[in-house]
Amino acid sequence: MKNQAVWFPDSKKMKQTRLYKWMQKLGYDDYDTFYTKSIENVSWFWDQAVKELDIEWYKDYDETLQSSLEWKYPRWFMNGKINVVENALGKWAKNPQTANNKALIWESDDGKDKTYTFAQLNREVHAAAAGFLKLGMKKGDIITIYMPMIPETVISMLALAKIGCIFSPVFSGYGAEAVATRIQAAKANYLITANGYYRRGKKINMKTEADQAVKSCPSIKHVIVVNRTSEQTSWNVNRDIHWDTITSNNNVVETLQTNSQDPLMLLYTSGTTGKPKGAVHTHSGFPIKAAFDAGIGMDVTKEDTFFWYSDMGWMMGPFLVFGGLLNGASIVLFEGVPDYPSSDRIWEICSKHDVTHLGISPTFIRSIMNQDTSNIDQHDLSKLKAIGSTGEPWNPDPWMWLFKNVGKERIPIINYSGGTEISGGILGNTLLKPISPITFNSPLLGMDVDVFNPEGKSVIDEVGELVILKPWVGMTNGFWKENERYETSYWHVWKNTWVHGDWVIKDADGFWTITGRSDDILNIAGKRVGPAEIESVIVNHPLVTECASIGIPHPVKGECAVCFVVLNNCSPSDELKQELLESVANALGKALKPQEIHFIPQLPKTRNGKVMRRVIKAAYLEQPVGDLSSLENVDALELIKNLKVH
């Protein structure tokens, strides 16, 4: 089916965008010509991008990019001295013209809000940084942040970066086991958490999960606790410290001049097997890529208010922080959920805080599109300039519902796809070209992208692997302490080619469509989780021998987990099924609870014992199972084919 554009750039508005003005400054009027230049000479391009973003350096870099034909570990901004906090906060707080601009707007679950100017946020960050230093934190220490979306979360991130520590945010909805796994992988020295938070009007006890997680993490020296819900929690007097105690020091702390390649953040993303992968992001990597994609790509300016509904444990949380603040914009942090206390909560927030750029997920739109649309029109969305979307593929109907009912066919939907390892996007919708439903109208500037068939040839109008052919700013600097695993994950198919793991079609008109993942990662409501994480919880039960998890389509979440369980000499029962389902919810969070568990006598495996999840998925969904020559027990598939999809 031919992709038809439904949104077209207005000539006058297009010429007012930051991207168009920048192109003209560099001597370009045509986007496609400029894109080609951006990938022909990526060193020149990112040098120009840093200048356009007005990135401040303590010491300027000698060379933009140091790379070779083997570009797995490119080095950016050689010998440059920088700290992201100076660019995200310091320079705005010091400037009288911007010091009193809104930096951070927090909206609580119950509708209360709190606003920090750049000057106020800067003082809070100073206080936290002083407290962290007094506690004994030093450059290179790793701090896990297990926090809800509250102001102290952002303050912690900036304060840690200010003193040269490495922070590692994890999803606030994770259970103790998932949190512990990430602490252990990073060997974190400290944990910052909250006693709880509010969700749908209910108190969620976070400290209990944190305590349970830390029991198996001997590397943790102290746990810093924010008192969000004003209720007593368990307390270890030798380990736990109140946030208010940490931030009671008003000493001014000098921002550390870090090297451009110094680690800033570890973001853990799930793999198909084994423990999560720790993407390593630097002071001159993730923040600059996020700032570029938001500021130049999405046209976020100092006058704008940027709100992306996410959690700090997912990539778009840090993207919101750095993509917004480095551009001098206000950012909105939301503790609650988008449909509580009613389905118009998101639109209410947009109206209340004059949001100009909103980021949401297809899952949310699918969940509300059958409801009355009159509650959208009662909110003033006139300031809204763009709607962003990432995390999972769209379906045409929800996309058009959003475009018509919220965007009134005038607001562009910026489909945006990349990943934790990318620091932002690979494909997107530029505001200088027409936009068609569910697709992307271009690779992002500076991203040399193609679609390869199994022979490694570039193809059009054919499904293939999404690949990247040259380095980019923000590219993960390997995996934390696991570079062999990093190389296996992205570099094992074609020489000097990053294979991202997405199936993509590029059509002859230049529209790109992601059709799914080419690995076994599950994507549940935009939350990526490796099957091994779910399977590990279930197999931990004494009555379970084996488990395989797959993702299947879901009308609201986009995808949900279904597990196939082999029991250890016992009979299946509904009670056992519920027990296993709840064990996953407790360990990984309710959002990742499987939709269904099927008890089967054996799992389909290869002759060397590898469970064939793709084959299980195909059989379960009654799709072609492909080549089964390596399968040892074909009979197992027949049992799966006869199961009912719930």
C-alpha positions as CSV (number, residue, x, y, z in Angstrom):
1,M,0.0,0.0,0.0
2,K,1.4,3.4,-1.0
3,N,2.0,5.8,1.9
4,Q,0.0,9.0,1.4
5,A,1.1,12.2,3.2
6,V,-1.6,14.0,5.3
7,W,0.4,16.8,6.8
8,F,2.3,19.3,4.8
9,P,4.7,22.0,6.1
10,D,3.4,25.6,5.9
11,S,5.9,27.6,3.9
12,K,5.9,30.5,6.3
13,K,6.1,28.4,9.5
14,M,8.8,26.2,8.0
15,K,11.1,29.1,7.3
16,Q,10.8,30.1,11.0
17,T,12.1,26.7,12.3
18,R,15.5,26.5,13.8
19,L,16.4,23.8,11.3
20,Y,15.6,25.9,8.3
21,K,17.4,29.0,9.6
22,W,20.4,26.9,10.4
23,M,20.4,25.3,6.9
24,Q,20.3,28.7,5.3
25,K,23.2,29.9,7.5
26,L,25.3,27.0,6.2
27,G,24.2,27.7,2.6
28,Y,21.5,25.1,2.1
29,D,17.8,25.5,1.1
30,D,16.9,21.9,0.4
31,Y,16.6,19.4,3.3
32,D,17.5,16.3,1.3
33,T,20.7,18.0,0.0
34,F,21.6,19.0,3.6
35,Y,20.9,15.5,4.9
36,T,23.3,14.1,2.3
37,K,26.0,16.5,3.4
38,S,25.4,15.6,7.0
39,I,26.3,12.0,6.4
40,E,29.0,12.6,3.8
41,N,31.1,14.4,6.5
42,V,29.8,13.5,9.9
43,S,32.7,15.3,11.6
44,W,31.9,18.6,10.0
45,F,28.3,18.1,10.6
46,W,28.5,17.5,14.4
47,D,31.0,20.3,14.8
48,Q,28.5,22.7,13.2
49,A,25.7,21.2,15.3
50,V,27.6,21.8,18.6
51,K,28.1,25.4,17.6
52,E,24.5,25.9,16.6
53,L,23.3,24.5,20.0
54,D,25.7,26.9,21.7
55,I,27.4,24.1,23.7
56,E,29.8,25.6,26.2
57,W,33.2,24.1,26.8
58,Y,35.7,24.7,29.6
59,K,38.4,23.8,27.1
60,D,37.6,23.5,23.4
61,Y,38.2,20.2,21.6
62,D,41.1,19.7,19.3
63,E,39.3,17.3,16.9
64,T,35.6,16.7,16.5
65,L,35.9,12.9,15.7
66,Q,38.7,10.4,16.0
67,S,37.7,7.3,14.3
68,S,38.9,4.6,12.0
69,L,37.3,2.2,9.5
70,E,36.6,0.0,12.6
71,W,34.3,2.5,14.2
72,K,32.9,0.5,17.1
73,Y,34.4,3.0,19.6
74,P,34.7,6.4,18.0
75,R,36.1,9.2,20.2
76,W,34.3,12.6,20.0
77,F,35.5,16.1,20.8
78,M,39.1,15.1,21.6
79,N,40.7,16.8,24.6
80,G,37.6,18.9,25.2
81,K,36.5,19.7,28.8
82,I,32.8,20.0,29.5
83,N,30.1,19.3,32.0
84,V,26.5,18.8,31.0
85,V,25.2,20.7,34.0
86,E,26.8,23.9,32.9
87,N,25.0,23.6,29.6
88,A,21.6,22.3,31.0
89,L,21.4,24.7,34.0
90,G,24.4,26.8,34.9
91,K,24.5,29.1,31.9
92,W,20.8,29.8,32.0
93,A,20.9,30.4,35.8
94,K,23.8,32.9,35.5
95,N,22.2,34.9,32.7
96,P,19.8,37.6,34.0
97,Q,17.7,37.3,30.9
98,T,16.9,33.6,31.5
99,A,17.6,33.0,35.3
100,N,13.9,33.5,36.2
101,N,12.5,31.5,33.3
102,K,10.7,28.3,34.2
103,A,13.0,25.4,34.1
104,L,11.1,22.5,35.7
105,I,7.3,22.2,36.2
106,W,6.2,19.3,38.3
107,E,2.6,17.9,38.1
108,S,1.7,15.5,40.9
109,D,-0.7,12.6,40.7
110,D,-3.4,14.6,42.5
111,G,-3.1,17.7,40.4
112,K,-0.8,19.8,42.5
113,D,2.1,21.5,40.8
114,K,5.4,23.1,41.7
115,T,7.6,25.2,39.5
116,Y,11.4,25.9,39.6
117,T,13.1,28.7,37.7
118,F,16.6,28.1,36.4
119,A,18.0,30.0,39.3
120,Q,15.9,28.1,41.8
121,L,16.8,24.7,40.3
122,N,20.4,25.7,40.3
123,R,20.3,26.3,44.0
124,E,18.7,23.0,44.7
125,V,21.3,21.2,42.6
126,H,24.1,23.0,44.5
127,A,22.6,21.9,47.8
128,A,22.3,18.3,46.7
129,A,25.8,18.2,45.2
130,A,27.3,19.6,48.4
131,G,25.4,16.9,50.4
132,F,26.6,14.1,48.0
133,L,30.2,15.2,48.4
134,K,29.9,15.4,52.2
135,L,28.5,11.8,52.2
136,G,31.7,10.7,50.4
137,M,30.6,10.5,46.7
138,K,33.4,11.2,44.3
139,K,34.1,11.2,40.5
140,G,33.4,7.9,38.9
141,D,31.1,6.6,41.7
142,I,28.0,4.9,40.3
143,I,24.6,5.9,41.8
144,T,21.4,4.0,41.0
145,I,18.3,6.3,40.9
146,Y,15.1,4.3,41.7
147,M,12.7,7.2,41.8
148,P,9.2,8.3,40.7
149,M,8.9,11.3,38.5
150,I,9.4,14.0,41.1
151,P,11.6,17.1,41.2
152,E,14.2,15.4,43.3
153,T,14.8,12.9,40.5
154,V,16.0,15.6,38.1
155,I,17.9,17.4,40.9
156,S,19.7,14.2,41.8
157,M,20.7,13.6,38.1
158,L,22.1,17.1,37.7
159,A,23.8,17.2,41.1
160,L,25.6,13.8,40.4
161,A,26.7,15.0,37.0
162,K,27.9,18.2,38.5
163,I,30.4,16.4,40.7
164,G,31.5,13.8,38.1
165,C,29.5,10.8,39.4
166,I,27.8,8.4,37.0
167,F,24.0,8.0,37.5
168,S,21.9,5.0,36.5
169,P,18.2,5.5,36.5
170,V,15.9,2.5,36.6
171,F,12.1,2.2,36.0
172,S,10.1,3.3,39.1
173,G,7.6,0.5,38.5
174,Y,10.2,-2.3,38.7
175,G,10.0,-4.8,41.6
176,A,13.0,-5.6,43.9
177,E,14.5,-8.3,41.7
178,A,14.7,-6.1,38.6
179,V,16.2,-3.2,40.6
180,A,18.7,-5.5,42.2
181,T,19.8,-6.9,38.8
182,R,20.6,-3.4,37.6
183,I,22.4,-2.4,40.8
184,Q,24.5,-5.6,40.6
185,A,25.3,-5.1,36.9
186,A,26.5,-1.5,37.5
187,K,28.1,-2.4,40.9
188,A,26.5,0.9,42.1
189,N,27.9,2.5,45.3
190,Y,24.7,4.3,46.3
191,L,21.0,4.2,45.8
192,I,18.6,7.2,45.7
193,T,15.0,6.3,46.2
194,A,11.7,7.5,47.7
195,N,9.6,6.1,50.5
196,G,6.8,6.0,48.0
197,Y,4.7,7.8,45.4
198,Y,1.2,8.2,44.2
199,R,-0.5,6.5,41.3
200,R,-4.2,6.7,40.5
201,G,-4.7,8.2,43.9
202,K,-3.1,5.3,45.8
203,K,0.2,5.3,47.7
204,I,2.8,3.0,46.2
205,N,5.4,1.8,48.7
206,M,8.8,2.1,47.0
207,K,11.1,1.8,50.0
208,T,10.1,-1.8,50.7
209,E,11.1,-2.8,47.2
210,A,14.3,-0.8,47.5
211,D,15.2,-2.5,50.8
212,Q,14.6,-5.9,49.4
213,A,16.7,-5.1,46.4
214,V,19.6,-3.8,48.4
215,K,19.7,-7.0,50.5
216,S,21.5,-8.7,47.6
217,C,23.7,-5.8,46.6
218,P,26.7,-5.5,48.9
219,S,28.2,-2.7,46.8
220,I,25.6,-0.2,48.2
221,K,27.1,2.0,50.9
222,H,24.1,4.2,51.6
223,V,20.5,4.6,50.5
224,I,19.2,8.2,50.3
225,V,15.5,8.4,50.8
226,V,13.1,11.2,49.6
227,N,10.0,11.5,51.9
228,R,7.4,11.8,49.2
229,T,4.3,10.2,50.8
230,S,4.9,11.5,54.4
231,E,4.5,8.2,56.1
232,Q,6.9,6.1,58.1
233,T,8.9,3.4,56.4
234,S,11.4,0.7,57.4
235,W,14.7,2.3,58.2
236,N,18.3,1.1,58.5
237,V,20.1,3.6,60.7
238,N,23.5,2.6,59.6
239,R,22.7,2.8,55.9
240,D,19.7,5.0,55.2
241,I,19.9,8.8,55.0
242,H,17.0,11.4,54.6
243,W,17.1,13.5,51.5
244,D,16.5,16.6,53.7
245,T,19.7,15.8,55.6
246,I,21.6,15.6,52.4
247,T,20.3,18.9,51.0
248,S,20.6,21.0,54.2
249,N,24.1,22.2,53.2
250,N,24.1,25.5,51.3
251,N,27.7,25.4,50.3
252,V,28.4,26.5,46.7
253,V,29.9,23.6,44.7
254,E,32.1,24.2,41.7
255,T,31.0,22.2,38.7
256,L,33.7,19.6,37.8
257,Q,35.4,20.0,34.5
258,T,35.0,16.5,33.0
259,N,36.6,15.1,29.9
260,S,34.3,14.9,26.9
261,Q,34.5,11.1,27.0
262,D,33.9,10.8,30.8
263,P,30.8,8.6,31.6
264,L,27.7,10.5,32.6
265,M,25.0,7.9,32.7
266,L,24.4,4.1,32.5
267,L,21.1,3.3,30.9
268,Y,20.1,-0.4,31.2
269,T,18.1,-2.0,28.4
270,S,17.0,-5.5,28.2
271,G,18.7,-8.2,26.0
272,T,17.2,-11.3,24.5
273,T,19.3,-13.4,26.9
274,G,21.1,-12.8,30.2
275,K,21.2,-9.7,32.3
276,P,20.3,-6.2,31.0
277,K,22.8,-4.3,28.9
278,G,24.3,-1.1,30.3
279,A,24.6,1.5,27.6
280,V,27.4,3.9,28.5
281,H,26.7,7.6,27.8
282,T,29.2,10.5,28.1
283,H,28.9,14.2,29.0
284,S,29.4,15.1,25.3
285,G,27.2,12.2,24.0
286,F,23.7,11.7,25.1
287,P,23.0,15.3,26.1
288,I,24.1,16.7,22.8
289,K,22.3,14.1,20.7
290,A,19.1,14.7,22.8
291,A,19.5,18.4,22.6
292,F,20.0,18.3,18.8
293,D,17.0,16.0,18.1
294,A,14.7,18.0,20.4
295,G,16.0,21.5,19.5
296,I,16.9,21.3,15.8
297,G,14.7,18.3,14.9
298,M,11.5,19.0,16.9
299,D,12.1,22.8,17.0
300,V,12.2,23.1,20.8
301,T,13.2,26.7,21.8
302,K,13.8,28.8,24.9
303,E,10.2,30.0,24.7
304,D,8.8,26.4,24.6
305,T,7.4,24.0,27.2
306,F,8.5,20.4,26.6
307,F,6.5,17.5,28.1
308,W,7.2,13.8,27.2
309,Y,5.2,11.4,29.3
310,S,7.8,8.8,30.4
311,D,9.7,7.4,33.3
312,M,13.3,8.3,34.1
313,G,14.2,4.6,33.7
314,W,13.3,4.7,30.0
315,M,15.4,6.6,27.6
316,M,12.8,9.3,27.0
317,G,13.0,10.4,30.6
318,P,16.6,11.6,30.4
319,F,15.9,12.7,26.8
320,L,13.2,15.1,28.2
321,V,15.6,16.5,30.8
322,F,18.6,17.1,28.5
323,G,16.7,17.7,25.3
324,G,14.6,20.4,27.0
325,L,17.1,22.0,29.4
326,L,20.1,22.2,27.0
327,N,17.8,24.2,24.7
328,G,16.7,26.5,27.6
329,A,13.1,25.2,27.4
330,S,10.8,24.5,30.4
331,I,10.3,20.8,31.0
332,V,7.2,19.1,32.5
333,L,7.6,16.2,34.9
334,F,4.4,14.2,35.6
335,E,4.1,11.8,38.5
336,G,0.7,10.3,37.5
337,V,-0.8,8.4,34.6
338,P,-2.4,10.0,31.5
339,D,-5.9,8.7,32.1
340,Y,-6.4,9.5,35.8
341,P,-8.6,10.8,37.3
342,S,-10.2,10.9,33.8
343,S,-9.1,10.2,30.2
344,D,-8.5,14.0,29.5
345,R,-5.7,14.3,32.1
346,I,-2.9,14.8,29.5
347,W,-4.9,17.5,27.7
348,E,-5.6,19.2,31.0
349,I,-1.8,19.3,31.8
350,C,-1.0,20.6,28.3
351,S,-3.6,23.4,28.7
352,K,-2.6,24.2,32.3
353,H,1.1,24.5,31.6
354,D,1.0,25.9,28.0
355,V,2.8,22.8,26.6
356,T,4.2,23.3,23.1
357,H,5.7,19.9,22.5
358,L,4.0,16.8,23.8
359,G,5.4,13.2,23.7
360,I,3.0,10.3,24.2
361,S,2.8,6.6,23.2
362,P,0.5,4.8,20.7
363,T,-0.6,2.6,23.7
364,F,-2.2,5.6,25.4
365,I,-4.0,6.7,22.2
366,R,-5.3,3.2,21.6
367,S,-6.7,3.1,25.1
368,I,-8.7,6.3,24.8
369,M,-9.7,6.5,21.1
370,N,-13.1,4.8,21.6
371,Q,-14.1,7.4,24.2
372,D,-16.0,10.6,23.7
373,T,-13.7,13.3,22.2
374,S,-15.6,16.2,23.6
375,N,-13.4,16.3,26.6
376,I,-10.4,17.2,24.4
377,D,-12.1,20.3,23.0
378,Q,-12.8,21.7,26.5
379,H,-9.0,22.2,27.0
380,D,-7.0,25.0,25.3
381,L,-4.4,23.3,23.2
382,S,-3.6,26.3,21.1
383,K,0.0,26.5,22.3
384,L,0.7,22.9,21.1
385,K,3.0,23.0,18.1
386,A,4.1,19.3,17.8
387,I,3.2,15.9,19.1
388,G,6.0,13.4,19.5
389,S,5.7,9.6,19.6
390,T,8.2,6.8,20.3
391,G,8.7,3.4,21.9
392,E,6.6,1.2,19.6
393,P,5.1,1.1,16.1
394,W,1.8,2.9,15.3
395,N,-1.3,1.4,13.8
396,P,-3.0,3.7,11.2
397,D,-6.4,4.2,13.0
398,P,-5.0,5.5,16.3
399,W,-2.5,7.7,14.4
400,M,-5.3,9.3,12.4
401,W,-7.5,9.6,15.5
402,L,-4.7,11.6,17.2
403,F,-4.0,13.7,14.1
404,K,-7.7,14.6,13.6
405,N,-9.1,14.9,17.2
406,V,-6.1,16.4,19.0
407,G,-4.1,17.9,16.2
408,K,-7.1,19.1,14.2
409,E,-5.1,18.1,11.1
410,R,-2.7,21.1,11.7
411,I,-0.3,19.8,14.3
412,P,2.5,17.5,13.0
413,I,3.0,14.1,14.7
414,I,6.8,13.5,15.0
415,N,7.2,9.8,14.8
416,Y,10.6,9.2,16.4
417,S,12.5,5.9,16.7
418,G,16.0,5.1,17.9
419,G,17.0,3.5,21.2
420,T,18.8,3.6,24.5
421,E,22.1,2.9,22.7
422,I,21.5,5.7,20.2
423,S,20.8,8.5,22.7
424,G,17.8,9.5,20.6
425,G,16.5,8.9,17.2
426,I,17.6,7.1,14.0
427,L,14.4,7.8,12.0
428,G,12.0,10.7,12.5
429,N,9.7,13.2,10.9
430,T,11.4,16.4,9.9
431,L,9.1,19.4,9.9
432,L,10.4,20.4,6.5
433,K,8.8,17.5,4.6
434,P,5.3,16.0,4.3
435,I,4.3,13.5,7.0
436,S,2.3,10.3,6.3
437,P,0.5,8.1,9.0
438,I,2.7,5.7,11.1
439,T,5.8,6.3,8.9
440,F,9.0,8.3,9.1
441,N,9.8,10.8,6.4
442,S,13.6,10.7,6.9
443,P,16.6,9.4,8.8
444,L,17.6,12.1,11.3
445,L,20.4,14.4,10.3
446,G,23.8,13.0,10.9
447,M,22.5,9.4,10.9
448,D,23.8,7.4,7.9
449,V,21.0,4.9,7.7
450,D,20.0,2.2,5.2
451,V,18.0,-1.0,4.8
452,F,19.8,-4.2,4.0
453,N,18.6,-7.5,2.7
454,P,20.1,-10.8,3.9
455,E,23.0,-10.4,1.4
456,G,23.9,-7.0,2.8
457,K,22.5,-5.1,-0.2
458,S,20.5,-1.9,0.1
459,V,16.9,-2.4,-0.8
460,I,13.8,-0.3,-1.5
461,D,10.2,-1.5,-1.1
462,E,11.4,-4.6,0.6
463,V,11.6,-5.6,4.3
464,G,15.2,-5.6,5.6
465,E,17.4,-4.8,8.5
466,L,17.8,-1.3,9.7
467,V,21.5,-0.5,9.7
468,I,23.8,2.5,10.5
469,L,26.9,3.0,8.4
470,K,28.8,5.8,10.2
471,P,29.4,7.0,13.8
472,W,27.2,9.6,15.4
473,V,27.2,11.8,18.5
474,G,25.5,9.9,21.4
475,M,26.4,6.4,20.2
476,T,26.9,4.2,23.3
477,N,30.5,3.9,24.3
478,G,30.1,0.1,24.5
479,F,28.3,-1.7,27.3
480,W,29.4,-1.2,30.9
481,K,32.1,-3.8,31.5
482,E,30.8,-6.0,28.7
483,N,32.2,-4.8,25.4
484,E,32.3,-8.3,23.9
485,R,28.6,-8.4,24.5
486,Y,28.2,-5.0,22.9
487,E,30.1,-6.1,19.8
488,T,28.0,-9.3,19.6
489,S,24.8,-7.3,19.8
490,Y,25.4,-4.8,17.0
491,W,28.4,-5.8,14.9
492,H,28.1,-9.5,14.2
493,V,26.3,-9.4,10.9
494,W,28.2,-7.2,8.4
495,K,31.6,-5.6,8.7
496,N,31.7,-2.0,10.1
497,T,27.9,-1.9,10.1
498,W,25.7,-1.3,13.1
499,V,22.7,-3.7,12.9
500,H,20.0,-2.1,15.0
501,G,17.5,-5.0,15.2
502,D,14.5,-3.4,13.5
503,W,12.8,-4.7,10.4
504,V,12.1,-1.8,8.1
505,I,10.7,-0.9,4.7
506,K,11.9,2.1,2.8
507,D,9.6,3.0,0.0
508,A,10.4,4.7,-3.3
509,D,8.9,8.0,-2.1
510,G,11.3,8.2,0.9
511,F,8.9,7.0,3.7
512,W,10.2,4.5,6.2
513,T,8.1,2.0,8.1
514,I,9.2,-0.1,11.0
515,T,7.5,-3.5,10.9
516,G,8.9,-5.0,14.1
517,R,11.9,-6.2,16.0
518,S,14.3,-8.7,14.4
519,D,15.2,-10.1,17.8
520,D,13.1,-11.5,20.7
521,I,12.8,-8.3,22.8
522,L,9.3,-7.7,24.1
523,N,7.9,-4.2,23.8
524,I,5.0,-3.9,26.3
525,A,3.4,-0.5,26.2
526,G,6.7,1.0,25.1
527,K,8.6,-0.8,27.9
528,R,11.3,-3.1,26.5
529,V,12.0,-6.2,28.4
530,G,14.0,-9.3,27.6
531,P,12.3,-12.6,27.7
532,A,15.0,-13.9,30.0
533,E,14.0,-11.5,32.7
534,I,10.4,-12.8,32.8
535,E,11.5,-16.4,32.4
536,S,14.0,-16.1,35.2
537,V,11.3,-15.1,37.7
538,I,9.0,-18.0,36.6
539,V,11.7,-20.6,36.5
540,N,12.7,-19.6,40.1
541,H,9.5,-21.4,41.3
542,P,10.3,-24.9,42.6
543,L,7.5,-26.5,40.5
544,V,8.8,-25.0,37.2
545,T,11.4,-26.6,35.0
546,E,11.5,-24.3,32.0
547,C,9.8,-21.3,30.6
548,A,9.8,-19.4,27.3
549,S,8.3,-15.9,26.9
550,I,7.1,-14.2,23.7
551,G,5.3,-11.0,22.8
552,I,2.0,-11.1,21.0
553,P,-0.1,-8.2,19.6
554,H,-2.3,-6.5,22.1
555,P,-5.1,-3.9,21.2
556,V,-4.0,-1.4,23.9
557,K,-0.4,-2.2,25.0
558,G,0.8,-2.9,21.4
559,E,2.3,-6.1,22.7
560,C,1.9,-8.3,25.8
561,A,3.8,-11.2,27.2
562,V,2.7,-14.9,26.9
563,C,4.6,-17.5,28.7
564,F,4.9,-21.2,28.0
565,V,5.8,-23.2,31.1
566,V,7.1,-26.8,31.6
567,L,6.4,-28.1,35.1
568,N,8.5,-30.3,37.3
569,N,6.5,-33.5,37.8
570,C,3.3,-31.8,38.9
571,S,-0.1,-31.1,37.4
572,P,-1.1,-27.6,36.2
573,S,-3.7,-25.6,38.1
574,D,-5.3,-22.2,38.0
575,E,-3.9,-21.5,41.4
576,L,-0.3,-22.1,40.2
577,K,-0.9,-20.0,37.1
578,Q,-2.0,-17.1,39.3
579,E,0.9,-17.5,41.6
580,L,3.4,-17.4,38.7
581,L,1.7,-14.4,37.2
582,E,1.8,-12.5,40.5
583,S,5.5,-13.5,40.9
584,V,6.3,-11.7,37.7
585,A,4.3,-8.6,38.7
586,N,6.0,-8.5,42.0
587,A,9.5,-8.9,40.7
588,L,9.3,-6.8,37.5
589,G,6.3,-4.5,38.1
590,K,2.6,-4.8,37.2
591,A,3.1,-3.3,33.8
592,L,5.1,-6.3,32.7
593,K,2.8,-9.0,34.1
594,P,2.1,-11.6,31.4
595,Q,-1.2,-11.8,29.7
596,E,-1.3,-15.5,29.9
597,I,0.6,-18.6,30.9
598,H,0.2,-21.9,29.1
599,F,1.5,-25.2,30.6
600,I,3.0,-27.5,28.0
601,P,5.1,-30.7,28.3
602,Q,8.1,-29.5,26.3
603,L,9.5,-26.4,24.6
604,P,10.6,-26.4,21.0
605,K,14.4,-26.4,20.9
606,T,17.3,-26.7,18.5
607,R,19.7,-29.7,18.8
608,N,22.1,-27.7,20.9
609,G,19.3,-26.9,23.4
610,K,18.4,-23.3,22.3
611,V,14.7,-22.5,22.9
612,M,13.2,-21.3,19.6
613,R,11.1,-18.3,20.7
614,R,10.4,-17.1,17.2
615,V,9.1,-20.5,16.2
616,I,6.9,-20.6,19.3
617,K,5.5,-17.2,18.5
618,A,4.8,-18.0,14.9
619,A,3.0,-21.3,15.8
620,Y,1.0,-19.6,18.6
621,L,-0.2,-16.9,16.2
622,E,-0.8,-19.4,13.4
623,Q,1.8,-17.8,11.2
624,P,4.3,-19.5,8.9
625,V,7.0,-21.1,11.1
626,G,9.8,-21.1,8.4
627,D,12.7,-23.4,8.3
628,L,12.5,-26.1,11.1
629,S,15.6,-28.0,10.0
630,S,17.4,-27.2,13.3
631,L,14.4,-28.1,15.5
632,E,14.8,-31.2,17.5
633,N,11.2,-31.8,18.7
634,V,8.7,-30.7,16.0
635,D,5.9,-32.3,18.0
636,A,6.1,-29.6,20.6
637,L,5.0,-27.1,17.9
638,E,1.7,-28.9,17.3
639,L,0.7,-28.5,20.9
640,I,1.4,-24.8,20.7
641,K,-0.6,-24.4,17.5
642,N,-3.7,-25.9,19.3
643,L,-3.6,-23.4,22.1
644,K,-6.0,-20.5,22.1
645,V,-4.7,-17.0,21.8
646,H,-6.3,-14.9,24.6
